[in-house]
Amino acid sequence: TSSQAATPMEAGVSPRTGGATAKHPSEPTDAPQPHARVVGMHEGITPEQVEIVSRMLLDEFASVSWDGDCVRRDCFTEALVPFIERARARGDMARTVLPVCLHDSDGSQTNRGEFASVAPRSLPVSREQYAEAAHWLDAHLHPDWRRGFAGEMEGYMTLAVTHRKAARPSVVIWILDDERSMARYHAWVCLGEFRAFGGMHGATPIRLIAKDGHVLSAQEVEQMPWFPRSVEGTPWLPSEDPFSEQ
């Protein structure tokens, strides 16, 4: 047997409540439906994006999840605050607000921002599902994907897939940083997830929210400069990409 102490989740105890938990948080398939997965930028969300996504979540969804980013202003997570506040007031946040984090994290990153008094801690995914997701990416993103997602970015890309496959969301909401430079496409987790799960034609509906707050049509998505990188069969690191020569 290992001498390493079990994490709260491995011991069957929720670090949020201290009570027993029947299911690992990377498997929130029992979450109230419809369930929204929200992804987006670390900084630069616009007031228009905050307003439209906040309203979507409140009006259309019973639960929400994301990959454990800190709940703070200027990040895509700012749009989650009204939903989180409502869930806390109703006393059902443990069932309906479901951030996750890497298996070796303590989950505290989620509630270190301005909304620390509101946001819950995120809960770690399992090592087994994380390993499965890494192998899945080899087949469904591109064999060279790790060259782009170097260092800690490999972990974030793998976490995104781990969570997406377990959560099985009704809808994915991508709060789009549509001004991102081409030089940073190679390590764009949202784009990697979009491509790996079939883009606009995947099994799960996806809504891309532009800077002005409107939901992009399929035709508008296809006009985005990053769209060619999302097409299955194209290299993740094209020869004209400066990063691919490093």
C-alpha positions in Angstrom: 0.0 0.0 0.0 1.0 3.6 -0.6 2.1 5.7 2.3 0.7 8.8 0.6 -2.4 10.2 2.4 -5.6 10.0 0.4 -7.0 13.2 -1.0 -10.4 14.2 0.3 -12.0 12.9 -2.9 -10.1 9.6 -2.8 -11.3 9.2 0.7 -14.9 9.8 -0.3 -15.3 13.1 1.5 -16.1 16.4 -0.2 -13.7 19.2 0.6 -16.6 21.6 0.0 -18.9 20.2 2.6 -17.0 17.5 4.6 -19.8 15.1 3.8 -19.8 11.9 1.9 -19.7 12.1 -1.9 -21.0 9.3 -4.1 -19.3 10.3 -7.3 -16.0 11.8 -8.4 -16.4 15.5 -9.6 -14.9 14.7 -13.0 -18.1 12.7 -13.6 -20.8 15.3 -13.1 -23.3 13.4 -15.2 -25.8 13.6 -12.3 -25.8 17.3 -12.5 -29.1 19.0 -13.0 -29.9 19.4 -16.7 -29.5 21.3 -19.0 -25.8 21.6 -18.1 -23.5 24.3 -19.6 -19.7 24.0 -19.9 -18.2 27.5 -20.2 -14.7 28.2 -21.6 -12.9 31.4 -22.6 -10.1 33.8 -22.1 -8.1 34.6 -19.0 -8.4 38.3 -19.6 -10.2 40.7 -21.8 -13.9 39.7 -21.5 -16.1 42.6 -22.5 -19.2 43.9 -20.6 -21.3 42.7 -23.6 -20.0 39.2 -23.2 -20.5 39.2 -19.5 -24.1 40.4 -19.9 -25.2 37.9 -22.6 -23.5 34.9 -21.0 -24.8 35.7 -17.5 -28.3 35.9 -18.8 -28.0 32.7 -20.8 -26.9 30.8 -17.8 -29.6 32.2 -15.5 -32.4 31.7 -18.1 -31.5 28.4 -19.7 -29.3 26.2 -17.6 -29.7 24.3 -14.3 -26.0 23.7 -13.7 -22.6 24.9 -15.0 -19.0 23.7 -15.1 -15.6 25.1 -16.1 -11.9 24.1 -15.8 -11.2 25.7 -12.4 -10.0 29.2 -13.5 -10.2 31.8 -10.8 -13.5 33.6 -10.6 -12.5 37.2 -11.1 -13.2 40.3 -13.1 -11.8 40.5 -16.7 -11.6 36.6 -16.9 -14.3 34.7 -18.7 -15.4 33.5 -15.2 -16.8 36.9 -14.5 -19.9 35.9 -16.5 -20.5 33.0 -14.1 -20.9 35.2 -11.0 -24.7 35.8 -11.1 -25.3 32.0 -11.6 -23.0 31.2 -8.7 -24.6 33.8 -6.4 -28.0 32.4 -7.2 -26.9 28.8 -6.5 -25.4 29.9 -3.2 -28.6 31.7 -2.2 -30.6 28.5 -3.0 -28.2 26.3 -1.1 -27.6 23.9 -4.1 -24.1 25.1 -5.2 -22.5 21.7 -4.6 -24.9 20.2 -7.2 -25.1 22.9 -9.7 -21.7 24.7 -9.7 -19.0 22.2 -10.8 -15.5 23.6 -11.4 -12.7 21.0 -11.7 -8.9 21.1 -11.6 -5.9 19.0 -12.3 -5.4 15.9 -10.1 -2.5 17.3 -8.2 -4.1 20.6 -7.4 -5.9 21.5 -4.1 -8.6 23.5 -6.0 -8.0 26.8 -4.2 -7.2 28.7 -7.4 -10.9 29.0 -8.2 -11.7 31.2 -5.3 -8.6 33.4 -5.0 -10.1 36.4 -6.9 -12.4 39.2 -6.0 -15.3 36.8 -5.7 -13.6 34.4 -3.2 -16.5 34.7 -0.8 -18.8 33.4 -3.5 -16.9 30.9 -5.6 -16.4 27.3 -4.5 -13.1 25.4 -4.6 -12.7 23.2 -7.7 -12.4 19.5 -7.3 -9.6 17.4 -8.9 -10.2 15.0 -11.8 -8.9 11.4 -11.4 -5.5 10.4 -12.6 -7.0 7.6 -14.7 -9.3 9.9 -16.6 -6.5 12.4 -17.2 -4.3 9.7 -18.7 -7.1 8.5 -20.9 -7.8 12.0 -22.1 -4.1 12.5 -23.1 -4.2 9.4 -25.3 -7.5 10.5 -26.7 -6.0 13.8 -27.8 -3.4 12.0 -29.9 -6.1 10.6 -32.1 -8.7 13.4 -32.0 -6.6 16.6 -32.0 -3.3 15.8 -33.8 -0.3 13.6 -33.0 1.9 16.7 -32.7 -0.4 18.5 -30.3 2.1 18.3 -27.3 4.6 20.4 -29.3 2.2 23.3 -29.2 0.9 22.8 -25.7 4.3 22.9 -24.0 4.9 23.0 -20.3 1.8 23.6 -18.1 -0.3 24.2 -21.2 -0.3 20.4 -21.9 -1.9 19.9 -18.5 -4.6 22.5 -19.2 -5.4 21.0 -22.6 -5.7 17.5 -21.1 -7.8 18.8 -18.3 -10.2 20.4 -20.7 -10.7 17.1 -22.5 -11.0 15.1 -19.2 -13.7 17.4 -18.0 -15.5 17.7 -21.3 -15.7 13.9 -21.8 -16.9 13.3 -18.2 -19.4 16.2 -17.9 -21.2 15.5 -21.2 -22.6 19.1 -21.3 -25.8 20.0 -23.1 -24.1 23.1 -24.6 -20.6 24.5 -24.6 -20.4 28.3 -24.4 -17.1 29.6 -25.7 -16.5 33.3 -24.7 -14.3 34.1 -27.6 -11.1 36.1 -27.6 -11.5 36.9 -31.3 -8.5 39.2 -31.4 -5.9 36.6 -30.3 -2.7 36.7 -32.4 -1.9 33.9 -34.7 1.4 33.4 -32.9 -0.6 32.1 -29.9 -2.9 29.7 -31.7 -0.6 26.7 -31.0 -1.3 26.9 -27.3 -5.0 27.9 -27.4 -6.9 25.4 -25.3 -10.3 26.5 -26.4 -9.4 26.1 -30.0 -7.9 22.7 -29.3 -11.1 21.5 -27.6 -13.2 23.0 -30.4 -11.3 21.0 -33.0 -11.0 17.8 -31.0 -14.7 17.5 -30.5 -15.8 18.3 -34.1 -16.1 22.0 -34.1 -19.5 23.4 -35.1 -20.5 19.9 -36.3 -19.7 18.0 -33.1 -22.2 16.0 -31.1 -22.6 18.8 -28.5 -23.9 22.2 -29.6 -21.5 25.1 -29.1 -22.1 28.8 -28.9 -19.3 31.2 -29.7 -19.8 34.6 -28.1 -18.1 37.5 -29.9 -16.7 40.6 -28.2 -19.9 42.5 -29.0 -22.0 39.9 -27.2 -23.7 38.3 -30.2 -23.6 34.5 -30.9 -21.6 33.8 -34.0 -23.4 32.0 -36.9 -21.7 29.0 -38.5 -20.8 31.2 -41.5 -19.2 33.8 -39.2 -17.2 31.1 -37.5 -15.8 29.9 -40.8 -14.6 33.4 -41.5 -12.5 33.6 -38.4 -8.7 33.6 -39.1 -8.2 30.7 -36.7 -10.9 28.5 -38.3 -8.5 26.7 -40.8 -6.6 25.4 -37.7 -9.8 23.8 -36.4 -10.4 21.6 -39.5 -9.7 17.9 -38.9 -6.7 16.6 -40.9 -4.8 19.9 -41.0 -1.5 20.1 -39.0 -1.8 21.6 -35.6 1.5 23.4 -36.3 1.5 24.5 -39.9 4.8 25.1 -41.6 4.1 28.8 -41.8 3.6 29.0 -38.1 6.8 30.5 -36.6 6.4 28.3 -33.5 6.7 25.2 -35.6 10.2 26.0 -36.6 11.4 26.3 -32.9 
